[in-house]
Amino acid sequence: MLLVLTYSEDRTFDRLQDYLTVPFFRFNIDLRKHYRWNITGDGYWFADPTGRSCEEREVSAVYLRKLIFDPPYIDVPAGGSEESWHREQLMEMILGIRDLAYAEGKLADR
């Protein structure tokens, strides 16, 4: 299964997904509150609002698409804020999954 980390306004992937011939799971980072997910040292899993799910053991490749905070499209007050903290935690999660995928030779290259 291909794990795609992107966001809900990624119109390019909206079009690409119709042509994929492999199973995939799309995790829209900006809609993370609508997903169930867990990431631990033992692995990770995601479940979307429709009930589809993805476990690390099923993932053969990870594709990092346009992540919501790169570049940011919302303003964050200077000097730190709760939003900044959430943003940083989310980036750490994404980078952690990326690093796990890379270490296992599963990181999809452009």
Residue, then its C-alpha position, 0 to 999 in steps of 0.5 A: m500500500l502507498l501511504v500518501l501524506t498530503y493535505s485536503e487542497d492538493r488538487t494535483f493528487d486529487r487527479l493523480q489518485d484516479y490513475l493509481t493502480v496500487p492500493f493507497f491511503r491518503f492522510n490529509i494532514d490538515l484534517r487530522k482531527h477527523y482521522r483516528w491515528n496512532i504513532t509509537g515506537d512499534g509502528y503507526w496506523f491511520a483510519d480515515p472518516t470513512g473507515r478505511s485504514c492503513e497500518e505500517r506493516e501494509v505500507s510498501a512506500v510513503y509519498l510526501r506530497k504538499l504538506i499544509f505547513d510547507p509553505p504555511y498558508i495561515d498566520v502564526p503570531a511571532g513569539g510562539s503560540e499553541e498553533s506553533w507548538h501543534r505545527e512543530q509536533l505535526m512536522e515531527m510526526i511527518l518527519g518521523i514517518r518519513d525517516l521510518a520509511y527511508a530506513e526501510g527503503k519505502l520512501a517514494d522518490r519523485 
